[in-house]
């Protein structure tokens, strides 16, 4: 069995990806075929004794789409692809702007006479005085608009003829029939002036323009996922200092082999995974592990490529290179998660597969029957066009995108950025929310929590902050920030020394102070006494105790922790009220994690997790049949954000988390998770209502258009009423969608 990836072109909606899956899965020897609409990739597993690459490509092409084997491309090729995408987006924007500009006078000319107020119009365009000019002006404007939107017709009709109708087919059939009928009526105006009332140019033009807006927004956001992967790869430096024969040589990372020694200076990034063989330091691994507090590292401990060395030069023996590094594995996890993320089948796309051919069949059968009964061509054409016009799926085409546009707009007003209609649709089915701790439930920045000691709190804080002023360690910085917030006057220490992995030593007003952890106390042979009990209490509350020492004794303890956001507890309670199970994931130790989990009221805590563990947790929940939303802010969350049914990033998080997510919360408030889910539920409800109204008019009007009334009383449905019904369905759908704007989140 062989598993390969193919790039599929020509897809525009979920019906397209379903069609590619359907035709390839039917091939003898194909075990599995999954198409990702977002990335345009197909992952197929097949028996290479029964199926060939050429056969797969041929099968996809017969279905009306393009296919080519997905191979690793050079930087130049990737850059060229990116430039092509940007150029396509630019051209689409120009066509869209042109259409909007032309649609305004078109609406003015065609609809101006229908409103109570008389709108000025030149006599040569007046419907009563110059009906042919009135029609030709609309025809010219509409032809330009439809030409700019020609892709809908090229793709829509091609898909239709290949037996795989999609959303483009809906637009093409609907607007095409309205345009065709209007064109026939325009030609017949010289014979009968009343035909000027049977024009529907504006319907065709406006629907095409509206759908183009949606397509433009979709195209503009395309490529975000690959951008996230590119940024991830940029975390690792291009070069590193290697120790060879006692010399320091700067070489490209690709040339470094397992077992070689690299020198990492303070402030530099660690190039590859390895083990420290010399030196002690503090390493910031937050971009990979999500842990906000830097990790103390000493000889024999492992370090991760892409993390930042804060203090002290270290020598690292390289243990993993190339695709084996932690960073490379995260990239791979993201790519795999993207491949597994199946597209969401839109209800309108599913219905379109049956609706369009059914309506066309009714139109043809009706026309043929009336022709057989001896009626003339004008009568038969009226029947045929009336059926197509009254069943014009404009409302069906508008039902989903208008509600989604209003829903996403409402979300944006509340600081909830929903990147796609798919994300908005999927969110309403969520039954499990997985929350990253650092930066999501908590602030993501260390802060002073408690002060305990023989001196007054302000005095102890002033001493500690004055000593820590020259420290670059985040815990020390948290003490300085707290003192500044309280307006305390800080003095400059006479001397300062950093003790790697333990704390600092400083002289202030002639007194030597030490500030650090328990290891520092043990090194100085300081008796903790009752202070140890207090330190243990702090640790149980998820805090890091820092001992302040003077004259050989502890004068106080200052604890620092990543505080819980004020809204987190209420937000989690709101999610649980919707029947949603809430998980908390963190790289923290179990003691801290359990304390925070209990404080905020989550259902389950998973602690001490690595990036790949987060993806595994999401995958396991999905295997249990759950719809999972992942909420996070760090680079380490990116693979899980992509793997989840819906990835939601906190706005204050990393660019990679934001790019990898489906929804971004700009206010970094967990209560917006509840709001996003509620917004999704209301939007889906609105879409279903829209689809009902879209079909209601068709169900009532189709028999009348086909000539049912003619059999009863000799009355033939005038296409004007067919057009009116079509317009009413569109107005009902748009009006109902706009009603969403009044929703209180």
C-alpha positions in Angstrom: 0.0 0.0 0.0 1.2 3.5 -0.8 0.1 6.8 0.6 0.5 10.0 -1.4 -0.6 13.6 -1.5 -2.0 15.3 -4.6 -2.7 19.0 -5.1 -6.3 19.4 -6.4 -7.3 22.5 -8.4 -10.7 23.8 -9.5 -12.5 23.2 -6.2 -14.8 25.9 -4.9 -17.0 24.3 -2.2 -17.6 21.2 -0.1 -19.5 19.6 -3.0 -16.3 19.7 -5.1 -14.1 18.0 -2.4 -16.9 15.4 -1.9 -17.0 14.7 -5.6 -13.2 14.1 -5.8 -13.4 11.8 -2.7 -16.3 9.9 -4.3 -14.7 9.2 -7.7 -11.3 8.2 -6.2 -12.8 6.0 -3.5 -14.6 4.0 -6.2 -11.3 3.1 -7.9 -10.3 -0.6 -7.5 -7.4 -0.8 -5.1 -8.0 2.5 -3.3 -8.2 2.0 0.4 -8.8 5.6 1.6 -9.1 9.0 0.0 -9.5 12.3 1.9 -9.7 15.7 0.4 -9.0 18.9 2.4 -10.8 21.8 0.8 -8.9 24.4 2.8 -5.4 23.3 1.7 -6.5 21.9 -1.7 -4.8 18.6 -0.9 -5.9 15.0 -1.4 -4.3 12.2 0.8 -4.9 8.8 -0.9 -3.9 5.3 0.2 -3.9 2.7 -2.6 -2.4 -0.6 -3.8 0.3 0.4 -6.3 -0.2 -3.0 -8.0 -3.7 -2.1 -9.0 -3.6 1.7 -9.3 -1.1 4.1 -10.9 -0.5 7.8 -10.3 -1.6 8.5 -13.9 -4.9 6.6 -13.3 -5.6 8.7 -10.2 -4.9 12.0 -12.0 -7.1 10.9 -15.0 -10.0 10.0 -12.7 -9.9 13.4 -11.0 -9.7 15.2 -14.3 -12.7 13.3 -15.6 -14.6 14.6 -12.7 -13.8 18.2 -13.8 -10.9 19.0 -11.6 -7.1 19.3 -11.9 -4.6 17.0 -10.0 -0.9 16.8 -9.7 1.4 14.9 -7.3 2.3 17.0 -4.3 6.1 17.2 -4.2 8.5 19.2 -1.9 9.1 22.6 -3.6 12.1 24.8 -3.5 12.1 28.2 -1.8 12.0 29.9 -5.2 9.0 27.8 -6.3 7.1 28.5 -3.0 7.8 32.3 -3.4 6.6 32.2 -7.0 3.3 30.4 -5.8 2.9 33.1 -3.1 3.3 35.9 -5.7 0.8 34.2 -8.0 -1.7 33.9 -5.2 -1.3 37.6 -4.3 -1.6 38.6 -8.0 -4.9 36.6 -8.3 -6.3 38.2 -5.2 -5.3 41.6 -6.6 -7.0 41.0 -9.9 -10.1 39.6 -8.1 -10.2 42.8 -6.0 -10.1 45.0 -9.2 -12.9 43.0 -10.8 -15.0 43.2 -7.6 -14.5 47.0 -7.3 -15.6 47.4 -10.9 -18.7 45.3 -10.3 -19.7 47.3 -7.2 -19.2 50.6 -9.1 -21.4 49.4 -12.0 -24.0 47.8 -9.7 -24.9 51.2 -8.2 -26.2 52.8 -11.5 -27.7 49.5 -12.5 -29.9 49.4 -9.4 -30.7 53.1 -9.8 -31.9 52.6 -13.4 -33.8 49.3 -12.9 -35.3 49.9 -9.5 -35.6 53.7 -9.2 -39.1 53.8 -10.7 -40.4 51.3 -8.1 -39.9 53.6 -5.0 -42.5 56.3 -4.0 -40.0 59.2 -4.5 -39.4 60.1 -8.1 -35.7 59.8 -8.9 -34.3 61.9 -11.7 -33.4 60.0 -14.9 -32.4 61.3 -18.4 -35.3 61.1 -20.9 -33.3 58.8 -23.2 -33.2 56.3 -20.3 -36.8 56.7 -19.2 -38.7 53.4 -19.1 -41.9 54.9 -20.5 -40.4 57.2 -23.2 -37.4 55.1 -24.3 -38.0 51.5 -23.2 -35.4 50.0 -25.5 -32.7 52.3 -24.2 -33.8 51.6 -20.7 -33.3 47.9 -21.3 -30.0 48.2 -23.3 -28.4 50.4 -20.6 -29.1 47.6 -18.1 -27.9 45.0 -20.6 -24.5 46.7 -21.1 -23.9 47.1 -17.3 -24.9 43.5 -16.6 -22.8 42.0 -19.4 -19.7 43.7 -17.9 -20.5 42.5 -14.4 -21.2 39.0 -15.5 -18.0 39.0 -17.6 -16.0 39.9 -14.5 -17.7 37.0 -12.7 -17.2 34.6 -15.6 -15.4 32.1 -13.4 -18.8 31.1 -11.9 -20.1 30.2 -15.3 -16.9 28.5 -16.5 -16.6 26.4 -13.3 -20.3 26.1 -12.6 -21.3 24.7 -16.0 -18.2 22.5 -16.3 -19.1 20.9 -12.9 -22.7 20.6 -13.9 -21.8 18.8 -17.2 -19.4 16.5 -15.4 -22.3 15.5 -13.1 -21.0 17.2 -10.0 -23.1 20.4 -9.5 -21.8 22.8 -6.9 -22.4 26.3 -5.5 -21.0 27.8 -8.7 -23.5 25.8 -10.7 -26.3 27.3 -8.6 -25.0 30.8 -9.3 -24.5 30.1 -13.0 -27.9 28.5 -13.6 -29.8 31.1 -11.5 -28.2 34.2 -12.8 -27.8 32.8 -16.3 -31.5 32.0 -16.6 -32.5 35.4 -15.3 -30.1 37.1 -17.8 -31.2 34.9 -20.7 -34.9 35.6 -20.1 -34.2 39.3 -19.8 -32.2 39.2 -23.0 -35.1 37.6 -24.8 -37.5 40.2 -23.4 -35.1 43.0 -24.5 -35.1 41.6 -28.1 -38.9 41.5 -28.1 -39.4 45.1 -26.8 -39.8 46.6 -30.3 -42.7 44.2 -31.0 -44.3 44.6 -27.6 -43.3 47.5 -25.3 -44.8 45.7 -22.2 -41.9 43.3 -22.3 -39.8 46.1 -20.7 -41.5 45.1 -17.4 -40.0 41.6 -17.7 -36.3 42.5 -17.1 -34.3 40.8 -14.3 -30.8 42.1 -15.2 -30.2 43.5 -11.7 -31.0 40.2 -10.1 -28.3 38.4 -12.1 -25.7 41.2 -11.6 -26.2 41.8 -7.9 -26.1 38.1 -7.0 -22.9 37.6 -8.9 -21.4 40.7 -7.2 -22.4 39.4 -3.7 -21.0 36.0 -4.3 -17.8 37.6 -5.6 -17.4 39.4 -2.3 -17.5 36.1 -0.5 -15.0 34.5 -2.9 -12.6 37.5 -2.5 -12.7 37.2 1.3 -12.0 33.5 1.0 -9.1 34.0 -1.4 -7.5 36.7 0.7 -7.2 34.4 3.7 -5.9 31.5 1.7 -2.3 30.4 2.5 -2.5 31.4 6.2 -1.8 27.9 7.3 1.4 27.6 5.2 2.4 31.0 6.6 2.1 29.6 10.1 4.4 26.7 9.3 6.9 29.0 7.7 7.0 31.2 10.8 7.5 28.0 12.9 10.5 27.0 10.9 12.0 30.4 11.3 12.3 29.9 15.0 15.4 27.8 14.6 18.5 29.9 13.7 20.2 29.4 10.3 23.7 29.2 11.8 25.3 28.0 15.0 28.7 28.1 16.7 30.3 24.6 16.6 33.3 23.5 18.7 35.7 21.6 16.4 39.3 20.9 17.5 39.1 23.5 20.1 38.0 26.2 17.7 34.7 28.1 17.5 33.3 27.8 13.9 30.1 29.3 12.8 28.4 27.0 10.3 24.9 26.5 8.8 22.7 24.3 11.0 22.2 21.8 8.1 25.9 20.9 8.4 25.8 20.0 12.1 25.8 16.3 12.9 24.6 14.4 15.9 27.2 14.2 18.7 28.9 17.6 17.8 29.2 20.3 20.4 27.6 23.7 19.9 28.3 26.9 22.0 25.2 28.9 22.9 25.9 32.4 24.2 23.5 34.4 26.5 20.6 35.9 24.5 21.1 33.5 21.5 18.7 30.8 20.3 19.6 27.2 20.8 19.9 25.8 17.3 19.2 22.1 17.8 17.9 19.6 20.5 20.7 18.4 22.8 22.1 17.9 26.3 24.1 20.5 28.2 27.6 19.2 28.8 29.0 22.4 30.3 27.5 25.4 32.0 24.3 26.5 33.8 21.6 28.8 32.5 17.9 29.8 32.3 16.1 28.9 29.1 12.9 30.5 27.8 10.9 27.6 26.2 7.6 29.4 26.2 7.4 29.5 22.4 7.5 25.7 22.4 6.1 24.5 25.7 3.8 27.3 26.6 5.4 27.6 30.1 5.7 31.3 30.8 8.3 31.0 33.6 11.9 30.3 32.2 13.3 26.9 33.1 16.5 26.5 35.0 19.0 24.3 33.1 22.3 22.7 34.3 24.7 20.0 33.1 23.0 16.8 32.0 19.7 18.5 31.2 18.1 18.6 27.8 17.4 21.7 25.7 15.1 22.2 22.8 16.1 23.8 19.5 14.4 27.2 18.9 14.3 28.1 22.6 16.2 31.1 23.9 19.2 31.0 26.3 18.8 33.7 28.9 21.8 33.6 31.1 25.2 32.0 31.0 27.1 30.4 28.0 26.5 26.7 27.6 27.9 23.9 25.6 25.4 21.5 24.1 25.9 18.1 22.7 23.5 17.7 19.7 21.2 14.7 20.0 18.7 15.4 17.2 19.1 17.1 13.8 16.9 17.6 10.7 13.5 16.1 10.9 14.1 14.5 14.3 14.2 17.8 16.2 11.2 18.8 18.4 10.5 21.9 16.2 10.5 19.8 13.0 8.2 17.3 14.6 5.8 20.1 15.6 5.8 21.3 11.9 5.1 17.7 10.8 2.3 17.4 13.3 0.7 20.6 11.9 1.0 19.3 8.3 -0.6 16.0 9.3 -3.4 17.7 11.2 -4.1 19.9 8.1 -4.4 16.8 6.0 -6.8 15.1 8.4 -9.1 18.2 8.7 -12.1 17.2 6.5 -14.1 20.0 4.9 -17.6 20.7 6.2 -20.4 19.8 3.8 -22.7 22.8 3.5 -26.4 22.0 3.4 -26.9 24.2 0.3 -24.2 22.3 -1.5 -25.8 18.9 -0.7 -29.2 20.2 -1.8 -27.7 21.7 -5.0 -26.7 18.3 -6.2 -30.4 17.3 -6.4 -32.1 20.7 -6.8 -30.4 22.0 -9.9 -30.9 18.9 -12.1 -34.4 18.5 -10.8 -35.4 22.1 -11.7 -33.8 21.7 -15.1 -35.6 18.5 -15.7 -38.9 20.1 -14.7 -38.3 23.0 -17.1 -37.4 20.7 -20.0 -40.2 18.2 -19.4 -42.8 21.0 -19.1 -41.6 22.7 -22.3 -41.6 19.4 -24.2 -45.1 18.4 -23.0 -46.6 21.8 -24.0 -44.8 21.5 -27.4 -46.3 18.1 -28.0 -49.7 19.5 -27.1 -49.3 21.8 -30.0 -48.4 25.2 -28.5 -46.1 27.6 -30.3 -42.5 28.4 -29.5 -43.3 31.7 -27.6 -45.6 29.7 -25.3 -43.1 26.9 -24.8 -40.3 29.4 -24.1 -42.4 31.3 -21.6 -43.0 28.0 -19.7 -39.4 27.0 -19.8 -38.0 30.4 -18.7 -40.8 30.9 -16.1 -39.8 27.6 -14.4 -36.1 28.5 -14.4 -36.8 32.1 -13.2 -39.2 31.1 -10.4 -36.9 28.3 -9.3 -33.8 30.5 -9.8 -31.7 29.5 -6.8 -30.6 33.0 -6.0 -32.2 32.8 -2.6 -30.6 29.3 -2.1 -27.2 30.8 -3.1 -27.7 33.7 -0.7 -29.1 31.7 2.2 -25.8 30.6 3.7 -23.3 33.4 2.7 -25.6 36.3 3.8 -26.2 34.8 7.3 -22.5 34.0 7.6 -21.5 37.5 6.5 -23.8 39.0 9.1 -22.7 36.5 11.7 -19.0 37.1 11.2 -19.6 40.9 11.2 -21.5 40.7 14.5 -18.6 38.6 15.9 -16.1 41.2 14.7 -18.0 43.9 16.5 -17.5 41.9 19.7 -13.8 41.2 19.1 -14.5 37.7 17.8 -12.8 37.3 14.4 -14.2 34.2 12.6 -11.9 33.4 9.7 -14.3 31.3 7.6 -17.9 30.2 7.2 -16.8 26.7 7.8 -15.5 27.6 11.3 -18.8 29.4 12.1 -20.8 26.4 11.0 -18.7 23.8 12.9 -18.7 25.8 16.2 -22.4 25.1 16.9 -21.7 21.4 17.1 -18.9 21.7 19.7 -19.4 19.5 22.8 -15.8 19.6 24.2 -13.6 22.6 24.8 -9.9 22.1 25.5 -8.2 25.2 27.1 -4.5 25.8 27.3 -3.6 27.2 30.7 -0.8 29.7 30.2 -2.1 32.9 28.6 -5.5 31.5 28.1 -6.9 30.8 31.6 -4.1 32.7 33.2 -2.5 36.1 32.3 0.6 34.5 30.9 2.9 36.9 32.8 4.5 36.2 36.2 3.1 38.5 39.0 3.8 38.9 42.7 1.0 37.0 44.6 2.1 36.9 48.3 4.6 38.6 50.6 5.5 37.0 53.9 8.2 38.0 56.4 9.5 39.8 59.5 9.5 43.2 57.7 6.5 45.1 56.5 5.4 44.1 53.0 6.3 47.4 51.4 9.8 47.4 53.0 10.5 43.8 51.9 9.2 44.5 48.4 11.3 47.7 48.2 14.5 45.8 49.2 13.8 42.9 46.8 12.9 45.1 43.9 15.9 47.4 44.4 18.2 44.3 44.3 16.4 42.8 41.3 16.6 45.9 39.1 19.6 44.6 37.1 18.2 41.1 36.8 16.8 39.9 33.4 15.0 37.0 34.9 11.2 37.2 34.5 10.6 36.4 38.2 12.9 39.2 39.3 11.2 41.5 36.8 7.8 40.6 38.3 9.0 41.9 41.7 10.3 45.1 40.1 7.0 45.7 38.3 5.0 45.1 41.5 7.1 47.7 43.3 6.8 50.3 40.5 3.0 49.7 40.5 2.8 50.5 44.2 4.9 53.6 43.7 7.9 52.5 45.8 11.2 54.3 45.5 13.9 51.9 44.3 17.6 52.4 45.2 20.5 51.3 43.0 22.5 48.4 44.5 26.2 48.9 45.1 26.9 45.5 43.5 24.9 42.9 41.7 25.7 39.3 40.7 23.5 36.7 39.1 23.7 33.1 40.5 22.6 30.9 37.5 19.8 28.6 38.4 19.5 29.8 42.0 19.0 33.5 42.2 21.0 36.8 42.8 23.4 38.4 45.2 23.3 42.2 45.7 24.6 44.8 48.1 22.2 47.5 49.1 23.0 50.3 51.7 26.1 48.2 52.8 24.0 45.1 53.4 24.5 41.9 51.4 21.2 40.4 50.2 20.5 37.1 48.5 17.2 36.5 46.7 16.5 33.1 45.2 15.1 29.6 45.5 15.5 26.7 47.9 18.7 25.6 46.2 20.3 28.9 47.0 19.3 28.5 50.7 20.9 25.1 50.8 24.1 26.4 49.2 24.3 29.2 51.8 23.4 26.7 54.5 20.4 28.8 55.6 18.0 27.2 58.1 14.5 27.5 56.6 12.6 26.9 59.9 9.0 27.9 59.8 9.6 29.6 56.5 9.5 26.1 54.9 5.9 25.5 55.9 4.9 28.9 54.4 6.9 28.1 51.2 5.1 24.8 50.9 1.7 26.5 51.2 2.6 28.9 48.4 3.8 26.0 46.2 0.4 24.2 46.8 -1.3 27.4 45.5 0.7 27.1 42.3 3.2 29.8 43.3 7.0 30.0 43.1 8.5 31.1 46.5 11.6 33.3 46.4 13.5 33.7 49.7 15.0 37.1 50.7 18.1 36.5 52.8 20.2 39.1 54.8 22.8 38.5 57.5 22.6 34.7 57.2 18.9 34.5 57.8 15.6 34.6 55.9 13.8 38.0 56.3 10.9 37.1 54.1 9.4 35.2 51.2 7.9 36.7 48.0 5.9 34.3 45.9 5.4 34.8 42.1 2.9 33.1 39.9 1.0 33.4 36.7 -2.3 34.8 37.9 -5.7 33.5 36.8 -7.7 36.0 34.6 -10.6 37.6 36.4 -13.1 36.3 33.8 -11.8 32.7 33.5 -14.0 31.1 36.2 -17.2 32.7 35.0 -16.4 31.9 31.4 -15.8 28.2 32.2 -19.1 28.1 34.1 -20.9 29.5 31.1 -19.4 26.9 28.8 -20.5 24.1 31.2 -24.0 25.6 31.2 -24.2 24.7 27.5 -23.5 21.1 28.3 -19.9 21.4 27.1 -17.1 19.4 28.8 -14.1 21.6 29.6 -10.5 20.3 29.7 -7.4 22.2 30.8 -4.0 21.4 29.2 -0.7 22.7 30.5 3.0 22.0 30.6 3.0 22.9 34.3 3.6 20.4 37.1 0.6 18.5 38.4 0.4 20.4 41.8 0.1 23.8 40.1 -2.2 22.5 37.4 -4.6 20.8 39.8 -4.8 23.9 42.0 -5.6 26.2 39.0 -8.0 23.6 37.5 -9.9 23.4 40.8 -10.0 27.2 41.2 -11.6 27.8 37.8 -13.8 24.7 37.8 -12.7 22.7 34.7 -14.0 19.2 34.3 -10.6 17.6 33.7 -6.9 18.6 34.1 -4.1 17.2 31.9 -0.7 18.4 33.1 3.0 18.1 32.1 2.1 17.9 28.5 4.4 18.4 25.5 3.2 19.9 22.2 2.7 16.4 20.7 0.7 15.4 23.8 -1.7 18.2 23.2 -2.4 17.0 19.7 -2.8 13.4 21.1 -5.4 14.6 23.7 -7.4 16.3 20.9 -7.1 13.2 18.7 -8.3 10.9 21.4 -11.3 13.0 22.2 -12.2 13.1 18.4 -11.8 9.3 18.3 -14.5 9.1 21.0 -16.8 10.9 18.7 -16.6 14.3 20.3 -16.5 17.7 18.5 -13.5 19.5 19.9 -12.6 23.1 20.2 -9.0 24.0 21.1 -8.3 27.3 22.7 -4.7 28.5 23.1 -2.2 31.3 22.5 1.3 29.8 22.1 3.3 28.3 19.3 3.1 25.0 21.1 -0.7 25.1 20.8 -0.6 25.5 17.0 -0.7 21.8 16.0 -3.6 21.2 18.4 -5.4 24.3 17.1 -5.1 22.8 13.5 -6.1 19.3 14.6 -9.2 20.4 16.5 -12.6 20.7 14.8 -12.3 24.4 15.6 -9.1 26.1 16.7 -9.5 29.3 18.7 -6.6 31.6 19.4 -6.3 34.3 22.1 -5.6 37.6 20.5 -2.6 38.4 22.7 -0.9 35.1 21.6 1.8 34.3 19.1 1.4 35.1 15.4 1.6 31.3 14.6 -1.2 30.5 17.0 -3.3 33.2 15.4 -2.5 32.0 11.8 -3.2 28.4 12.7 -6.6 29.1 14.3 -10.1 29.3 12.8 -11.3 32.0 15.3 -9.3 34.7 17.1 -10.5 36.4 20.3 -9.1 39.9 20.1 -10.0 40.8 23.7 -8.2 37.7 25.2 -11.3 37.1 27.2 -12.5 33.5 27.7 -16.1 34.7 28.0 -15.8 35.3 24.2 -15.5 31.5 23.7 -19.1 31.2 25.0 -20.2 34.1 22.9 -18.6 32.6 19.8 -20.5 29.3 20.3 -23.8 31.1 21.0 -23.2 33.2 17.8 -22.6 30.0 15.8 -25.8 28.4 17.1 -27.9 31.4 16.2 -26.3 31.8 12.8 -27.0 28.1 11.9 -30.6 28.5 13.0 -30.8 31.6 10.8 -29.4 29.7 7.8 -31.9 26.9 8.2 -34.7 29.5 8.3 -33.3 31.1 5.1 -33.2 27.7 3.3 -36.8 27.2 4.3 -37.9 30.5 2.7 -35.7 29.9 -0.3 -37.6 26.6 -1.0 -41.0 27.8 0.1 -41.4 30.1 -2.9 -40.0 27.4 -5.3 -42.4 24.7 -3.9 -45.4 27.0 -4.4 -44.3 28.6 -7.7 -42.9 25.6 -9.7 -46.3 23.9 -10.5 -47.8 27.3 -11.5 -44.8 28.1 -13.7 -45.0 24.7 -15.3 -48.6 25.5 -16.4 -50.8 24.0 -13.7 -53.2 27.0 -13.8 -53.5 26.9 -17.6 -55.0 23.4 -17.3 -57.5 24.6 -14.7 -58.6 28.1 -16.0 -56.4 28.8 -19.1 -54.2 31.2 -17.1 -50.5 31.1 -17.8 -48.2 32.4 -15.1 -46.6 35.7 -16.3 -42.8 35.6 -15.8 -43.3 38.9 -14.0 -44.9 37.1 -11.1 -42.2 34.4 -11.4 -39.6 37.1 -11.1 -41.5 38.7 -8.2 -41.6 35.4 -6.3 -37.9 35.0 -6.9 -37.2 38.5 -5.7 -39.4 38.0 -2.6 -37.5 34.8 -1.7 -34.2 36.7 -1.9 -35.6 39.7 0.1 -36.9 37.3 2.8 -33.5 35.6 3.0 -31.5 38.8 3.2 -34.0 40.4 5.6 -33.9 37.4 7.9 -30.1 37.4 7.8 -29.9 41.1 8.7 -32.1 40.3 11.7 -29.1 38.6 13.2 -27.4 42.0 13.7 -29.8 42.7 16.7 -28.6 39.5 18.5 -27.3 40.3 22.0 -24.3 38.1 22.8 
